[in-house]
Amino acid sequence: MNVFRRIWDWIKDLFYMVASWAILLLPESPFQKFANDFNGNSPFANILNYINYFVPIGSMVTFLAVYLTAVAIWYIVRWALRLTKYI
């Protein structure tokens, strides 16, 4: 049994090292390039400001993120309850 535990620990450590390496490759923010483009006085930033005056895109994105999080949590809990029913 001790051999299986050592193999399992080795697999977990390997997975952790690969995940850590993959996370280090990611940038700090995926929206960093877009944020730099909108801070200046570019024509595209001005157009977005005019559109955002009539259509509250920021509020809509926030609401959508909260809604999707709630739905995802509901599906996860539903799945967990169904799984416990079958065990």
C-alpha positions, 0 to 999 in steps of 0.5 A: 500500500505504501508504494501506491501512496508514494506513486499518488504523491508523485503524481500530485506533485507533478501535476502541481509543478505543471500547473504552477509553471502554466500559471507563471506563463500567464500575464497578470491581467488578460485585459491589460492591453485593452485597458491601456488602449482606452486610457488615451485619447484615441478615437475608439475610446471616445466612441466607446464613451459615447456608446456607454452613455446610452447603454450601461455596458459596465453594469450589464457586464457586472450583472451578467457575471453575477448571474452566471456565477449564481447559475454555475453554483446552482448547477454544481450543487444540483450535480452534487446532490444527484451524485449523493443520491446515487451513491 
